[in-house]
Amino acid sequence: MPPYFETIFYIFALITIGYIAVASRYLKAETGDGLASFVYNVGVPLLLFKIILNAEFGKSEVLQIWAIYFGSAAITWTLSHLVVQKVFGRDTRAGVVAGITGAFSNCVLVGIPLITGVYGDEGIAILSKILTIHLPIMLAVTIIQFEWASQRDGAKGAKIEPLKLLSRFAKQLFSNPLVIGISCGFIVKTIGFQPPSLAMRLIDNLGATVGPIALISVGMAVRRYGISGQIPPALTMVSFKLLLMPAIVLGVSLLLGAPEFTTRVIVSIAGLPVGINAWVVAQQFGTGQRLAASSITIGTGLAVFTTGFWFWICDLVFL
């Protein structure tokens, strides 16, 4: 059995533990919110700070990674949006939720433990290059598309105001803990400051808690959101997220001549299930909640199989 299967089973075992803990009422579902909040607001920002501080960023390599990943995400997002609108007859705003569901990888809560376990620090360095602009790009596209979709659907008071859009984007972006962690890492790296050993020890220890706590919180969230209907479109979005997007990434990587290791890591990231971001966005804008919730639950369950599948496909490609 390939060694990466042990990491996959370990990751989804922790997710299952979180799911069972809530399903059996051993822990309250709200506990998962607290764990996720710690991971998102404390653990991951510190981990990203450390990653950025130690990572080497070659300009050409970064641009290639961004082109491969975000170009593939754009294609998947567009197809997801159009299919939910044209095939399932939903409005434009639901199409935006579908785009997020089909293209927004759970890079933090699932991605960091997976990439760390399989590819180590070199893999995390590649993931960090995606994370540096992942949230800003996805957040900007989401806000702009929802404003446009609200106007297109004739929602009350819907009007695109560029200055208001820019202000809203900046406020959400610069108050985000992940962006703060990344920015602080770049600043400290740029000025050449080396944090004291005690500070780095605290960062190391708090960052080391991210993997297990994040995965357990994912399982608790999956149990909480459950399957809420909209099964056909949810299954379609899940298939786009777990199968189509990594396939596009693999094809584009081979076309652009990306290194083997880089390709393996980006394909793994593209094949991650969608996270709770999709449900949060759907809840915030008041549409597509059932589609997002069902996609999160189904996608996380099926990812235990599709994750191994893409590792196997990469093994075949790079024999």
Secondary structure, 3 states (H helix, E strand, C coil): CCCHHHHHHHHHHHHHHHHHHHHCCCCCHHHHHHHHHHHHHHHHHHHHHHHHHHCCCCHHHHHHHHHHHHHHHHHHHHHHHHHHHHCCCCCHHHHHHHHHHHHCECHHHHHHHHHHHHHHHHHHHHHHHHHHHHHHHHHHHHHHHHHHHHHHCCCCCCCCCHHHHHHHHHHHHHCCHHHHHHHHHHHHHHHCCCCCHHHHHHHHHHHHCHHHHHHHHHHHHHHHHCCCCCHHHHHHHHHHHHHHHHHHHHHHHHHHCCCHHHHHHHHHHHCCCECCHHHHHHHHHCCCHHHHHHHHHHHHHHHHHHHHHHHHHHHHHCC
